[in-house]
Amino acid sequence: MKYIIKIALIYLCVFYSCSLEEEPYSSLFTEDFYKTESDSEAGLTAAYGALQNLYNTAGTGASDFSADQTYARPVVGRDVYALFNYDQNYTTQRSFSREFESAQYIWRSCYLGIEKANWVIKKVPSASMNEVRKTEIIGEAYFLRAFYHWFLTKNFGDVILKLEPSDNQQSAYVEKSKKEIVYKQIFSDLDNAIERLPHYDISVQKGRVSKEVAIGLYSKAALYAEEWTVALEKAKMVISSGAYQLIDDVSKLYKVETEDFARTEIMWAFECETSVPSIGSQIHSLFGPRSSSGPNYLRTSWGSALAYQSFFDSFNPLDDRRKLLDTSYLHKDGHNVAQKDIDPAIKEAVLLKKYQDPNSLGSIGANNIPILRFADVLLIAAEAECRLNGPTNLCYDYINQIRKRARLEVLEMGHTKEELIDAILQERSWEFFGEGDRWYDLTRTNTFLEVIPHAVNSIYPVRQPKPKHRYFPIPLEEINANPKLVQNEDWR
């Protein structure tokens, strides 16, 4: 997908109808498009292209900086998630550079992607083209529409369910649907995607989704919806397919030079590339030492995002995943810089090493950002099985596959149901840090009020989220633009 996202950027400019306050592009123009196979491919590319906006920062940053693993340096507009002091207008993030990090950009990017997917679903069936590829394109569009709606509802709760493209101003005005209704549509779209998508083929598919990816997303969405039986069923389908497996060395999941090998486990990722213009993410340059970092990080990094010392200390020292964090770094002149000297203003500076690219073009890194991994499917299966049937042998088998890969001792039988669920959630925390996952585990289980006050340091000595912070507020500009849209109840 990194090879076609560049094209997407062009089409995003040509067919731009971003958030709901934008003027919809004309139906006459779209009537003259989607006639051929190249039109259809271009329309689908534009639907994928919204991932560029989403994962520039907000797709991982807004959630991760709210959680208990990583935090942002307290520069203007970047501390709002750690301190939970954002408002409905995301006032302190209105500048161009901070806007990409804002939760309002999640709303904007996802509805951009939904709009593009809706046009594909509506128009491609009548295009003159190869019927097999036509079916696949429509399946990919259904998948993307499901993914964007899922991303929205896990961030905002009740959201607008947009199932038709906006060909006039009034069609852009849609009211919110209850979260349960949104999930019902997500499952319906994924059923449509699974029916049409091809099976995974590692030799040809990079960035594109497959039948197994759609089933995997189905399992994760069902977990969030607390549909345990469905989550377990779909996770087992992915596991039994044999399409994916855990790779032995966890560090190879994040190295640019091993990204093709990593596809053995990484089912779907936002594909980044060091190029001009870049197909990348600002998140790469936020992690790493301040200013020039030397040979092990990006050639230019800003030291703007770090890990909590308490999170680093939570790892067993034998855990291979702890090697993806560091309390020192190798300077470009060859000497090791200790943690306390990394930044005089921040003594508790644990560095995250998942996004290192020593061959970066300045601050532009080529590390792919995982969206769905096989490790995730295993832990989804473990949690769903435990919630359904208690601490069975199957639960232990799933979680212990992850622990063995991390070079840890297996969990022995004897835990209560609640203890094992807590262990699975903790395993998820160690496995997926820096990948935009932890905050949603805390909010979907409604444990964020208990956990976050303990994730503090000298920079953020007090962190006190309120119940309303389970979801982000709908951006005020969207409410002002859409007379049918009302704010989340807790934010009124």
matplotlib code that plots the C-alpha trace (Angstrom):
import matplotlib.pyplot as plt

x = [0.0, 3.0, 3.4, -0.2, -0.8, 1.2, -1.5, -4.1, -2.7, -3.4, -6.9, -7.6, -6.9, -9.1, -12.0, -11.7, -14.9, -13.3, -15.4, -19.2, -18.9, -17.2, -19.1, -19.8, -18.3, -20.8, -22.8, -22.3, -18.5, -18.8, -21.2, -18.3, -16.0, -16.0, -16.5, -13.4, -11.1, -8.5, -11.3, -12.3, -8.8, -8.2, -11.4, -10.3, -6.9, -8.4, -10.4, -7.1, -5.5, -7.4, -5.1, -2.3, -4.2, -5.3, -1.9, 0.1, -0.2, -3.7, -4.4, -1.8, -0.9, -4.3, -4.9, -1.4, -0.8, -4.0, -2.9, -0.3, 2.6, 3.9, 3.5, 4.3, 6.7, 4.6, 4.9, 2.0, -1.0, 0.7, 0.0, -3.8, -4.2, -2.0, -3.8, -7.2, -7.7, -8.9, -12.2, -14.9, -13.1, -9.7, -8.6, -4.9, -4.5, -5.9, -2.5, -1.6, 1.2, -0.9, -4.1, -2.7, -2.3, -5.8, -8.7, -10.7, -8.4, -9.6, -13.2, -12.2, -9.9, -12.4, -15.3, -13.1, -12.3, -16.0, -17.0, -14.5, -15.5, -19.2, -18.6, -16.8, -19.6, -22.2, -20.4, -18.0, -20.7, -21.6, -18.0, -16.8, -13.9, -12.7, -15.4, -13.1, -11.2, -14.4, -15.6, -12.4, -12.5, -16.0, -14.9, -12.0, -14.3, -16.7, -13.8, -12.5, -16.0, -16.2, -12.7, -13.3, -16.7, -15.1, -12.2, -14.8, -17.0, -14.1, -13.1, -16.4, -19.0, -22.3, -21.4, -22.8, -23.4, -22.7, -23.8, -24.3, -22.0, -22.9, -24.0, -25.8, -25.7, -28.7, -27.3, -24.3, -26.6, -27.0, -27.8, -25.8, -26.6, -26.2, -23.0, -24.8, -26.3, -22.9, -21.5, -24.3, -23.4, -19.7, -20.4, -22.6, -19.9, -17.3, -19.6, -19.8, -16.0, -15.3, -17.6, -15.7, -12.1, -9.4, -7.4, -4.1, -1.1, 2.1, 3.8, 1.4, -0.5, 1.3, -1.0, -4.1, -6.6, -7.5, -10.3, -8.2, -7.6, -11.4, -12.1, -9.4, -10.9, -14.3, -12.9, -11.5, -14.6, -16.7, -14.4, -15.0, -18.8, -18.6, -19.8, -17.5, -18.8, -18.4, -15.0, -13.8, -15.3, -13.6, -10.3, -10.2, -10.9, -7.8, -5.7, -6.8, -6.3, -2.5, -2.0, -0.1, 2.2, 4.3, 7.8, 10.5, 12.3, 9.9, 12.3, 12.1, 8.4, 9.7, 12.8, 12.5, 14.8, 12.7, 9.3, 8.5, 9.4, 7.3, 4.2, 4.2, 2.7, 1.6, -1.7, -2.3, -0.2, -0.1, 2.8, 5.4, 8.1, 11.1, 10.5, 9.7, 6.8, 6.7, 4.3, 4.9, 3.9, 5.0, 5.0, 8.4, 10.1, 8.4, 10.0, 13.8, 16.3, 16.0, 17.6, 20.1, 20.1, 22.9, 22.9, 20.1, 17.0, 15.9, 18.5, 16.4, 14.2, 12.7, 12.4, 8.8, 7.3, 8.7, 7.7, 6.8, 9.5, 6.8, 5.8, 9.5, 9.8, 6.7, 8.5, 10.4, 14.0, 14.1, 11.2, 12.4, 9.8, 11.6, 14.5, 12.1, 12.5, 15.7, 17.0, 20.0, 21.1, 24.2, 25.2, 26.5, 30.0, 30.0, 29.5, 26.5, 24.3, 22.6, 19.0, 19.5, 21.4, 19.0, 17.1, 17.9, 14.2, 13.1, 15.0, 12.6, 13.1, 12.6, 13.0, 10.7, 12.5, 9.7, 10.1, 13.9, 15.1, 18.8, 18.4, 15.6, 15.3, 15.7, 12.6, 10.8, 11.0, 10.0, 8.8, 5.3, 2.8, 1.0, -2.8, -3.6, -1.2, -1.5, -0.4, -3.5, -5.8, -4.3, -4.9, -8.4, -9.1, -7.6, -9.8, -13.0, -12.5, -11.9, -14.9, -17.1, -15.7, -13.4, -9.7, -9.6, -6.5, -7.3, -6.9, -3.5, -2.4, -3.2, -1.5, 1.4, 2.2, 2.8, 4.8, 7.1, 7.9, 8.9, 11.2, 9.1, 7.9, 4.5, 1.5, 0.6, -2.9, -4.6, -5.8, -9.4, -11.3, -10.8, -7.1, -6.5, -8.4, -6.2, -3.2, -4.3, -4.9, -1.5, 0.0, -1.7, -0.1, 3.4, 2.8, 1.3, 2.7, 3.3, 0.8, -2.3, -4.0, -3.7, -6.2, -9.0, -8.3, -8.7, -11.9, -13.6, -13.1, -13.9, -10.8, -9.1, -10.3, -8.4, -5.3, -4.4, -3.9, -1.0, 0.7, 2.6, 6.0, 7.8, 6.4, 2.8, 2.6, -1.2, -3.5, -7.2, -9.5, -13.2, -15.9, -16.6, -13.0, -14.0, -14.8, -13.4, -15.9, -17.3, -15.5, -17.5, -16.9, -18.8, -21.7, -21.9, -21.9, -24.5, -27.9, -28.7, -25.6, -25.5, -22.6, -21.9, -24.1, -21.1, -19.6, -22.8]
y = [0.0, 2.4, 2.2, 3.5, 5.8, 8.5, 8.3, 8.6, 11.9, 13.3, 11.9, 13.1, 16.6, 16.1, 14.4, 16.0, 16.2, 15.8, 16.4, 16.9, 20.7, 20.5, 21.3, 17.9, 17.5, 17.4, 14.3, 15.3, 15.0, 11.5, 10.4, 10.9, 8.9, 5.2, 4.1, 2.0, -0.3, 2.5, 4.8, 2.1, 1.5, 5.2, 5.5, 2.7, 4.2, 7.4, 5.4, 3.8, 7.2, 8.5, 6.3, 8.8, 11.5, 9.2, 7.7, 10.9, 11.2, 11.1, 7.4, 6.4, 9.6, 10.8, 7.4, 6.5, 9.8, 9.3, 5.9, 4.6, 3.6, 6.7, 10.4, 13.6, 16.3, 19.2, 21.6, 23.7, 21.5, 18.2, 17.7, 17.8, 14.1, 13.2, 15.9, 15.4, 19.1, 19.2, 20.8, 20.3, 22.7, 21.2, 24.8, 24.3, 22.1, 24.4, 25.2, 23.2, 21.2, 20.2, 19.6, 16.3, 15.1, 16.0, 13.6, 15.9, 14.7, 11.1, 12.3, 14.1, 11.4, 8.6, 10.3, 11.2, 7.5, 6.6, 9.1, 7.6, 4.0, 4.9, 6.2, 3.0, 0.8, 2.8, 3.3, 0.5, -2.3, -0.6, -0.1, -1.8, -4.0, -7.4, -8.9, -10.7, -7.5, -5.6, -7.9, -7.5, -3.7, -3.6, -6.0, -3.7, -0.7, -2.5, -3.4, 0.2, 1.5, -0.9, -0.1, 3.7, 3.3, 1.1, 3.6, 6.3, 4.5, 3.3, 7.0, 8.8, 6.3, 7.0, 8.4, 9.2, 6.0, 7.2, 4.6, 6.8, 9.3, 13.0, 14.2, 17.2, 19.4, 17.9, 14.3, 15.4, 16.1, 12.9, 12.3, 10.0, 6.3, 4.4, 2.5, -0.8, 0.1, 1.2, -2.2, -4.0, -2.2, -2.8, -6.6, -6.4, -4.6, -7.1, -9.9, -8.3, -7.8, -11.4, -12.7, -10.7, -10.5, -13.0, -15.1, -13.7, -13.9, -12.7, -12.4, -9.8, -8.0, -5.2, -2.9, -4.3, -6.2, -9.9, -12.2, -13.1, -9.5, -8.8, -11.8, -10.6, -7.1, -8.8, -10.6, -7.4, -5.4, -8.1, -8.1, -4.3, -4.9, -7.7, -10.2, -12.9, -15.8, -14.0, -12.7, -16.2, -17.8, -15.2, -15.4, -19.1, -18.8, -16.7, -19.0, -22.2, -20.6, -21.0, -17.8, -16.1, -17.1, -15.3, -14.6, -15.7, -12.3, -9.6, -6.8, -7.8, -6.7, -3.1, -3.0, -1.5, -4.1, -7.0, -5.6, -8.3, -11.0, -9.3, -9.8, -13.3, -11.8, -8.3, -8.8, -5.2, -2.0, 1.6, 1.3, 4.0, 5.0, 7.3, 9.4, 12.8, 13.4, 11.2, 8.4, 8.4, 9.5, 12.2, 9.6, 8.3, 11.6, 12.1, 9.0, 9.0, 11.4, 15.1, 16.6, 14.5, 11.0, 9.1, 5.8, 3.9, 6.2, 8.5, 10.9, 13.7, 13.0, 15.4, 13.6, 14.6, 11.3, 9.0, 6.0, 6.2, 4.8, 2.9, 1.1, 0.2, -1.1, -3.3, -5.6, -8.7, -7.9, -11.2, -10.1, -9.6, -6.8, -4.7, -4.4, -2.2, 0.4, 1.9, 4.2, 5.2, 5.6, 5.4, 8.9, 9.5, 10.1, 6.5, 7.0, 5.9, 8.6, 7.8, 8.3, 11.3, 13.1, 12.6, 15.8, 18.1, 18.9, 15.3, 12.9, 10.1, 9.6, 6.1, 5.8, 3.8, 1.8, 0.5, 3.2, 3.3, 4.0, 4.8, 5.4, 7.9, 11.0, 13.4, 13.0, 10.8, 7.1, 4.0, 1.8, 0.5, 1.1, -2.1, -2.0, -5.7, -8.4, -12.1, -11.7, -9.6, -12.3, -14.8, -12.5, -11.7, -15.5, -15.9, -13.1, -14.2, -17.8, -16.8, -14.5, -17.2, -20.3, -19.3, -20.1, -23.1, -24.8, -23.0, -19.6, -20.6, -21.9, -18.7, -16.3, -18.6, -18.5, -14.8, -15.3, -18.0, -15.7, -13.0, -15.5, -15.6, -18.5, -19.7, -18.9, -22.0, -23.2, -22.0, -18.5, -17.4, -16.0, -12.4, -13.0, -14.5, -11.7, -9.2, -11.2, -11.1, -7.4, -6.9, -9.0, -6.8, -3.8, -5.2, -6.5, -3.5, -0.4, 2.5, 1.0, 2.9, 0.1, 0.4, 3.3, 1.4, -1.6, 0.7, 2.4, -0.7, -2.4, 0.9, 0.6, 3.8, 5.7, 3.2, 2.8, 6.3, 8.1, 5.7, 6.4, 9.6, 11.0, 14.3, 15.9, 14.7, 14.2, 14.3, 12.7, 12.6, 11.6, 11.9, 9.5, 11.7, 11.0, 7.5, 9.0, 12.1, 15.0, 15.3, 18.3, 21.5, 22.6, 19.4, 20.1, 23.7, 22.5, 19.7, 20.7, 17.0, 16.3, 16.6, 16.4, 13.3, 13.4, 13.6, 16.5, 18.7]
z = [0.0, 0.5, -3.3, -3.9, -1.0, -2.9, -5.6, -2.8, -1.7, -5.1, -5.1, -1.6, -3.0, -6.0, -4.3, -0.8, 1.3, 4.6, 7.7, 7.7, 7.5, 4.1, 0.9, -0.7, -4.2, -7.0, -8.0, -11.6, -11.2, -9.6, -12.3, -14.8, -12.6, -11.5, -15.1, -15.6, -13.7, -13.2, -11.9, -9.4, -8.2, -7.8, -5.7, -3.5, -3.1, -1.9, 0.7, 1.9, 1.8, 4.8, 6.9, 6.1, 7.9, 10.7, 11.5, 11.0, 14.8, 16.2, 15.4, 18.1, 19.9, 21.2, 22.8, 23.9, 25.6, 27.6, 28.9, 31.3, 29.1, 27.1, 27.5, 25.6, 26.7, 28.1, 25.2, 24.1, 23.2, 23.7, 27.4, 27.1, 27.0, 29.9, 32.0, 30.5, 30.1, 26.5, 25.7, 23.0, 20.7, 21.3, 21.8, 22.6, 19.5, 16.9, 15.3, 12.1, 13.8, 16.8, 14.9, 13.5, 17.1, 18.1, 18.6, 16.3, 13.6, 14.3, 13.6, 10.5, 9.0, 9.6, 8.0, 5.1, 4.7, 5.1, 2.4, -0.1, 0.8, 0.3, -3.2, -4.1, -2.7, -4.6, -7.9, -8.6, -9.1, -12.4, -13.6, -16.7, -15.5, -14.5, -12.3, -9.9, -9.2, -8.9, -6.2, -4.3, -4.5, -3.1, -0.4, 0.6, 0.6, 3.0, 5.2, 5.3, 6.1, 9.0, 10.2, 10.2, 12.0, 14.6, 15.1, 15.6, 18.1, 20.3, 20.5, 20.7, 21.7, 19.8, 16.4, 13.0, 11.0, 7.4, 4.8, 1.7, 0.0, 0.3, -3.1, -1.7, 1.4, 3.1, 2.8, 4.9, 7.9, 9.8, 13.4, 15.8, 16.2, 19.4, 19.8, 19.6, 16.3, 15.0, 15.9, 14.2, 11.0, 11.5, 11.7, 8.6, 6.6, 7.7, 6.6, 3.2, 3.2, 4.2, 1.4, -1.3, -0.2, -1.3, 1.1, 2.4, 0.0, 1.5, -1.9, -3.4, -0.7, 1.1, 2.9, 1.3, 3.4, 3.0, 4.2, 7.3, 8.2, 8.0, 10.2, 12.6, 12.8, 13.3, 16.4, 17.9, 17.2, 18.8, 21.9, 22.2, 21.9, 24.5, 22.1, 23.6, 21.6, 18.3, 19.3, 20.1, 17.0, 14.7, 16.4, 16.2, 12.4, 12.0, 14.2, 12.4, 9.0, 9.4, 7.5, 10.3, 13.2, 15.9, 14.7, 17.1, 17.5, 18.6, 17.6, 14.0, 14.0, 14.0, 11.8, 8.4, 6.9, 8.1, 7.4, 4.7, 7.2, 9.9, 7.7, 9.0, 12.1, 11.3, 9.5, 8.6, 9.0, 8.0, 5.5, 5.8, 3.5, 3.5, 0.5, -0.8, -0.6, 2.5, 3.2, 6.9, 10.4, 12.7, 15.5, 14.3, 15.1, 18.4, 19.9, 20.3, 22.0, 21.6, 18.5, 16.6, 18.0, 16.4, 14.7, 16.5, 16.1, 13.3, 12.0, 13.4, 16.5, 19.0, 22.3, 22.4, 23.5, 26.2, 28.3, 32.0, 34.3, 36.1, 32.9, 32.2, 35.7, 35.3, 32.9, 34.0, 33.2, 31.1, 28.9, 25.3, 24.9, 27.5, 25.0, 22.9, 25.7, 26.9, 29.7, 27.6, 24.0, 21.9, 20.8, 17.2, 18.6, 20.0, 23.7, 25.7, 27.1, 30.5, 31.2, 33.5, 30.8, 27.9, 28.6, 31.6, 31.9, 32.1, 34.3, 33.9, 30.2, 29.1, 25.3, 23.0, 20.3, 18.2, 15.5, 14.9, 11.4, 11.2, 7.4, 7.8, 5.7, 8.5, 10.7, 8.2, 9.1, 7.2, 10.1, 9.5, 12.2, 13.1, 13.1, 13.7, 14.7, 15.1, 18.7, 19.1, 17.8, 20.2, 23.2, 21.9, 21.9, 25.4, 26.8, 25.1, 26.1, 29.7, 29.9, 28.4, 30.1, 32.9, 33.1, 30.8, 29.3, 26.1, 27.8, 29.1, 25.8, 24.0, 26.5, 27.0, 23.3, 23.7, 26.9, 25.4, 22.5, 25.1, 26.8, 30.0, 32.1, 31.2, 33.5, 35.5, 36.1, 39.3, 38.6, 39.1, 36.2, 37.3, 37.9, 34.5, 32.7, 34.5, 33.4, 29.8, 29.9, 31.4, 28.7, 26.2, 27.8, 27.5, 24.0, 22.2, 23.8, 21.4, 19.0, 20.1, 21.9, 25.7, 26.2, 24.5, 26.7, 29.8, 28.4, 27.1, 30.5, 32.3, 34.4, 33.4, 36.5, 38.7, 36.6, 35.3, 38.7, 39.3, 36.0, 37.1, 37.3, 38.0, 34.8, 35.5, 39.3, 39.3, 36.7, 37.5, 34.6, 35.1, 33.9, 30.8, 29.6, 28.6, 25.2, 23.5, 22.9, 19.5, 17.9, 18.4, 14.8, 13.7, 15.9, 14.7, 11.1, 11.5, 13.0, 13.7, 15.6, 19.4, 21.9, 23.9, 27.1, 29.5, 27.6, 27.4]

ax = plt.figure().add_subplot(projection="3d")
ax.plot(x, y, z, "-o")
ax.set_aspect("equal")
plt.show()
